[in-house]
């Protein structure tokens, strides 16, 4: 998703590049083409570009309201009894072996039930991993 | 935002006398937006300071960098790379940023290139005005969103002084009387009864008169990972 967007009114005057206080806009020319570039990490989102654009070409609303970017996806571990999300598979892998064995795929409610069962001398509930 | 003004070139040049290599450090936060201490100003300052006319001997070598916020100690320590041969940092941040950089990289000298002027906002493009003094006991709810602590020269709490004339402050006819503005806006809001409320003298200890203030939010330290 591109945050900094211009509409069809942009004529490449580069007023935005010249006035950006954060130097977050840049123009590159190659092969007879001028390309406008934006660096979100540098951008202070001060809207100076939007103010100075003589063409009213900058669609600044995308800098204020935008979609969520997917960053990373992790496989989930769910409670073996009720299916509630407990943690990620990756999180379990990061634990040392001794703790990992204790990290059973149970939600807090069923873990408490299990503890109560152990104390009462009953059989432990079945365990499993669901993604 | 925090607004700052660049010190004079003469003063800045004098403060870096004797250093052979200086890192000019812009801040990507407030001072970028108010056009006094961002990346563009940092490069511009280094270029100007490189001119021999500002120095008795040879000008120092300058290296320029900008970090998003100089007021975050852990961010600085993790991501700011200072050249090994840099003998000082010339910071274009506000006073808070300068101090946090100085703490983070002690004993490297950190020199301010700006004077921090006020907390304010842009009323119009290119014009920033003081709006808040951080008094620690906000009363904007009773004053129609106009702060008499920062906008009244006398910081009056219970209406204008005798020097208010035709909506202007006695300090200057160019300065609107804060209480005249408050009255006018409360009238528009049909809340003039707020003018009748008596506000007792303030506890200025909340404004920092008892020493530096601190805000602690418990739990944060537990959620921050060690770096």
Contacts between the chains, C-beta under 8 A, distances in Angstrom:
chain1	res1	chain2	res2	distance
A	20	B	40	7.9
A	21	B	32	5.2
A	21	B	33	6.4
A	21	B	35	5.1
A	21	B	38	5.0
A	21	B	40	5.9
A	22	B	28	6.3
A	22	B	32	5.0
A	22	B	38	5.6
A	22	B	39	6.2
A	22	B	40	7.6
A	23	B	38	7.5
A	23	B	39	4.7
A	23	B	40	5.4
A	41	B	68	7.6
A	42	B	28	6.8
A	42	B	39	7.0
A	42	B	66	8.0
A	44	B	28	6.2
A	44	B	29	7.4
A	44	B	32	4.7
A	44	B	33	5.2
A	44	B	38	7.3
A	46	B	32	7.3
A	46	B	33	4.2
A	48	B	125	7.7
A	51	B	125	5.4
